[in-house]
Every structure is written in C-alpha cells, then in structure tokens.
C-alpha cells in the first residue's frame, strides 16, 4: 500500500538507515535525512542535511514539511566501542536525542518519534524469552545509554505529549554491515581459506546465543508498526525473529554457505558487556501481522553471496 507520508530518518547514511530508506521509498514515503556523512543513495532523499543533531538547523531542513514519522537511528552502534569510550557513546546519542525530541514537541507535535533502541537494555535477563515487560538492566555503556534515551523519551512523551514508539532491536544483520559477529566470521573465514589455514578462533564459548533478524525483515516490521497507527502516546516493541541461535550455529552455517571447510575454535573469553543468551518474545509484533520472511539460514545465504562479491557500498 503506497503512502504520501513524510519520514525523517536520523543516522540516515548508516547500514540500517540506508536499508530503511530503500524499503520506505518503495512504499511512497517522502524521505528527509540527517547524518554526519553524505547519503549513500542520494536519489532516495527529497531533502538531506549533513550535520549533527546538536547543530542541525531543523527549521531550514523541514521548512514546508509536516513530518508524520521520525526514525531516530543516530548514535553509537557498538557495545565494544562503548566499553572503550563510554563518554563518546553517551555524547553520540543523548544530547542529539534531547534536542530532536524537544524540537518535535514544539514544532512538529503530531510527528511520532521512533527510537531505535536495543535489546542491550535487557542485559542478562534471568528468564527467556524476553518480553517488553522484562526488567531493564543493561550491563554495557551502550545498553545504559539506550536505556537512558528510552527513559528520557518516555518522560517527554508523558509530560509533553510527544508520540513515541520504542523499538528494542535484537541482533540485526545483512548485506552491507561491515562489523559485528557475522561480518567478522565471514571476513576471518575468507582470509583463513586464502592463506591455507584450517581453523579460525572466535571469542566466547560458542554457546552464547542471540535472536537474529535479517535487515529486510526488520524494515518490514518497522513499516508495519508505522502503519498500525497506535492510539497510545507511548509504545514499546521487541523487534526480532523470536528464534534463538548460538554463536557456534551461526558461524558454522555461514561458513557452510561460503563453501569453506574450516574448524571453528572458541577462546572462552566473553568480551565485557556481552550478555549470555537472548531470545525475544515478539507476540506484540505478531499481533500486528508480522512474520519473518527470512530464516537464519536464508539470511546468512544472502550475506555469503554479498561477501563473495562485496558490491554493496554502505556500512555503518
């Protein structure tokens, strides 16, 4: 179903921002973007500002537009980076989030703000699956800052009436993402094979688990939530596949799709800030009609094909 709604995306030039813009453009959205980097697909955007949110001239960028939705993706996107530079991670998310939300409350009060949060806010949950009522107990600076952004926007929503939807995104992956587990395994496996090595070594035990969602399915879920037009001023959704997979399973499936014969070894060292196990309860999302199109194997096949040719131009 086509739309003529206006969608503002922050962090628009990153992996998720580019994928989301691509999928939203097919639905007929008018797209306005903000990022520190120039857009990687300029033809998608009606207007674009290369700027931080702290210094952005919102009035100039949005002049003549009534914004319907804002997808806020700007900020850090790495647990490891947040551990190494906690204040940098804080600074990349919180000041811009506050300025964006306060501007919308004053100048675009009907726009619904979608915060792209993270499952990292849950930390190490005591029980699985994780639903939206699971206590928020982050164990990394990244998770702490996402939880702080959620708290900030939840209270702005209550006090100022700003419509807010919080999306707690689990382990998203797909072609174009040049970091995190799946890219790291692919890169290591291809390099090891080219050098005649017979194994690769990864962090952890291999039994750590995540709930992986293919990026196209994530975009479909986000657009579905937008179209649902919730009545509540504040809504929270887990965005995931609802399927738990171990790191060992993921790595082995990916290597098989790459057509490489390698042994996978684990060093037993779990990086600081990494949780043990995740599986999401996505009942709220399923109630809207969501169903993942890609199984883990099918999604990893897409990544393997991309890694074999690496023709994609964007990364986060």
C-alpha positions in Angstrom: 0.0 0.0 0.0 1.5 3.3 -1.1 1.6 6.4 1.1 2.4 10.1 0.8 3.6 10.4 4.4 6.8 12.3 5.3 9.5 10.3 7.1 12.6 11.9 8.8 15.5 9.5 9.4 18.4 10.4 11.6 21.6 8.3 11.1 20.4 8.1 7.6 23.6 7.1 5.9 24.4 4.0 8.0 23.6 0.4 7.4 20.1 0.5 8.9 19.3 4.0 7.7 20.1 3.1 4.1 18.1 -0.1 4.2 15.1 1.6 5.8 15.1 4.4 3.3 15.3 1.9 0.5 12.3 0.0 1.8 10.3 3.1 2.7 10.8 4.6 -0.7 9.1 1.6 -2.2 6.1 2.5 -0.1 6.0 6.0 -1.4 7.3 7.9 1.7 8.8 11.3 1.2 12.2 10.9 2.8 14.2 13.5 4.7 17.6 12.5 6.1 20.2 13.7 8.6 23.7 12.2 9.1 27.2 13.3 9.6 28.0 11.6 6.3 26.6 12.3 2.9 23.8 10.0 1.7 25.0 6.8 0.0 21.9 6.7 -2.2 21.2 10.4 -2.9 18.3 9.7 -5.2 16.2 8.4 -2.3 16.1 11.7 -0.4 13.8 14.7 -1.0 16.0 16.7 1.5 19.1 15.8 3.3 21.3 17.6 5.9 24.9 16.6 6.5 25.1 17.6 10.2 25.0 16.5 13.8 21.6 16.8 15.5 23.1 19.2 18.0 24.0 21.8 15.3 21.2 21.0 12.8 19.0 23.8 11.6 15.7 21.9 11.9 13.6 24.8 10.6 15.6 25.0 7.4 15.6 21.3 6.7 11.9 20.8 7.5 10.6 24.0 6.0 7.3 23.3 4.2 7.0 19.7 5.5 4.6 18.3 8.0 6.5 15.3 9.4 4.5 12.2 10.1 7.2 9.9 11.4 10.8 10.2 12.7 13.1 7.2 12.8 15.9 8.1 15.2 18.9 5.9 14.4 21.7 8.4 15.1 24.2 7.5 17.8 26.7 4.8 18.6 26.1 1.2 17.4 28.7 -0.9 19.1 28.9 -2.4 22.6 32.7 -2.8 22.2 33.2 0.8 21.2 31.0 2.0 24.2 33.2 0.0 26.6 36.4 1.6 25.1 34.9 5.1 25.0 31.8 5.4 27.3 31.5 9.1 27.1 31.9 9.2 23.3 29.0 6.7 23.1 26.9 8.9 25.5 27.7 12.1 23.6 26.8 10.4 20.2 23.2 9.7 21.4 21.8 11.6 24.4 22.3 15.3 23.5 21.0 14.9 20.0 18.1 12.8 21.2 17.0 15.5 23.6 17.3 18.3 21.0 15.4 16.3 18.4 12.6 15.4 20.8 12.2 18.9 22.2 12.1 20.4 18.7 9.4 17.9 17.6 7.3 18.7 20.7 7.4 22.4 19.9 7.3 22.5 16.1 6.1 19.1 14.9 3.9 17.9 17.8 1.9 15.3 15.7 5.1 13.5 14.4 5.6 10.1 16.0 9.2 9.5 17.1 10.5 6.0 16.7 13.6 5.4 18.9 15.8 2.6 17.5 16.8 1.2 20.9 18.4 -2.1 21.5 18.0 -5.5 23.3 21.1 -4.4 25.1 18.8 -2.6 27.6 17.8 -6.0 29.0 21.4 -7.0 29.9 21.5 -10.6 31.1 17.8 -11.5 31.7 17.0 -14.2 34.2 14.5 -16.0 32.0 13.8 -16.4 28.3 12.0 -15.4 26.2 12.4 -11.7 26.8 9.1 -9.7 26.6 8.6 -5.9 26.7 8.0 -6.1 30.5 11.3 -7.8 31.2 13.3 -5.5 33.7 15.7 -3.2 32.0 19.2 -3.9 33.5 21.9 -3.0 31.0 25.4 -4.3 31.5 27.3 -2.2 28.9 27.6 1.6 28.4 25.9 1.1 25.1 22.9 -0.5 26.8 22.9 2.1 29.6 22.8 4.9 27.1 20.0 3.3 25.1 18.0 2.8 28.3 18.6 6.4 29.3 17.3 7.6 25.9 14.2 5.4 26.4 13.7 6.9 29.9 14.2 10.4 28.5 11.7 10.0 25.7 9.2 8.1 27.8 9.0 11.0 30.2 9.0 13.6 27.4 6.0 11.6 26.0 4.2 11.7 29.3 5.0 15.4 30.1 4.9 17.0 26.6 2.5 14.6 24.8 5.1 13.6 22.2 4.0 10.4 20.5 6.9 7.9 21.0 7.5 4.3 19.9 10.5 2.5 21.3 11.9 -0.3 19.2 14.1 -2.7 21.1 16.1 -4.2 18.2 17.8 -7.5 18.7 20.7 -8.8 16.5 20.1 -7.4 13.1 22.3 -8.4 10.2 22.5 -8.4 6.4 24.5 -7.4 3.3 26.3 -4.1 3.9 27.0 -4.4 7.6 30.8 -4.5 7.9 31.2 -5.2 11.6 29.9 -7.4 14.4 29.8 -11.2 14.5 28.5 -12.3 11.1 30.8 -10.0 9.1 33.7 -10.8 11.4 33.2 -14.6 10.9 32.9 -14.1 7.1 36.0 -11.9 6.9 38.1 -14.3 9.0 36.9 -17.4 7.2 37.7 -16.0 3.7 41.1 -14.7 4.9 42.0 -18.0 6.6 40.9 -20.0 3.5 43.0 -17.8 1.2 46.0 -18.4 3.4 45.6 -22.2 3.6 44.6 -22.2 7.3 42.3 -24.9 8.6 40.6 -23.0 11.5 39.5 -19.7 12.9 39.2 -18.6 16.6 36.3 -16.6 18.0 35.6 -15.1 21.4 33.4 -16.8 23.9 32.4 -20.5 24.2 30.2 -20.8 21.2 27.1 -21.4 23.4 26.3 -17.7 23.7 23.0 -17.1 21.9 21.3 -14.3 20.2 18.0 -13.6 18.4 19.0 -12.7 14.8 16.7 -10.8 12.5 17.5 -10.2 8.8 17.6 -6.5 7.9 14.8 -6.7 5.3 12.6 -8.3 7.9 13.5 -5.6 10.4 12.5 -2.9 7.9 9.2 -4.7 7.2 8.5 -4.8 11.0 9.2 -1.0 11.4 6.9 -0.1 8.5 4.2 -2.4 9.8 4.3 -0.7 13.2 4.1 2.7 11.5 1.0 1.7 9.6 -0.6 0.3 12.7 -1.1 3.9 13.9 -1.2 3.1 17.7 -3.5 5.1 19.9 -1.2 5.2 22.9 1.2 8.1 23.2 4.0 5.6 24.2 4.5 2.1 22.8 7.3 -0.4 23.1 8.1 -3.3 20.7 10.7 -6.0 20.6 11.9 -6.3 17.0 13.4 -9.8 16.4 12.7 -13.1 14.8 11.7 -14.9 18.0 14.3 -17.6 17.3 17.4 -18.3 19.5 20.6 -19.3 17.8 24.0 -20.0 19.3 27.1 -18.3 18.0 28.5 -21.7 17.0 25.4 -22.4 14.9 25.6 -19.1 13.2 29.3 -19.3 12.4 29.1 -22.9 11.1 26.0 -22.2 8.9 27.7 -19.1 7.5 31.0 -20.9 6.7 29.0 -23.7 5.0 27.2 -21.1 2.8 30.6 -19.6 2.0 31.7 -23.0 0.8 34.7 -23.0 3.1 35.9 -26.1 5.1 37.2 -24.7 8.4 37.1 -25.7 12.1 35.8 -23.1 14.5 37.5 -22.7 17.8 36.5 -20.6 20.8 38.9 -19.0 23.3 36.4 -19.0 26.2 36.8 -15.2 26.8 33.5 -13.4 26.8 34.0 -9.7 25.9 33.0 -7.2 28.6 29.4 -6.0 28.2 28.3 -9.0 26.2 25.2 -10.9 27.5 25.0 -14.7 27.6 21.7 -15.6 26.0 18.8 -13.8 24.2 15.5 -14.9 22.7 12.7 -12.3 22.2 9.0 -12.7 22.8 7.6 -11.0 19.7 3.9 -11.5 20.5 3.2 -7.8 20.3 4.8 -7.6 16.9 3.0 -10.8 15.7 -0.3 -9.3 16.8 0.2 -6.6 14.1 0.7 -9.4 11.5 4.4 -9.6 11.4 6.0 -12.8 10.1 9.7 -13.0 9.2 10.4 -13.7 5.6 13.9 -15.0 6.1 15.1 -17.9 8.2 18.5 -17.6 9.7 20.0 -19.9 7.0 18.3 -17.9 4.2 19.5 -14.6 5.6 23.1 -16.0 6.0 23.0 -17.2 2.4 22.3 -13.6 1.4 25.3 -12.4 3.4 27.5 -15.1 2.0 26.6 -14.1 -1.6 27.4 -10.5 -0.7 30.7 -11.3 0.9 31.7 -13.3 -2.2 31.4 -10.2 -4.4 31.2 -7.3 -1.9 29.5 -5.0 -4.3 27.4 -3.2 -1.6 28.5 0.4 -0.9 27.2 1.1 2.5 28.2 0.2 6.0 27.5 1.6 9.5 
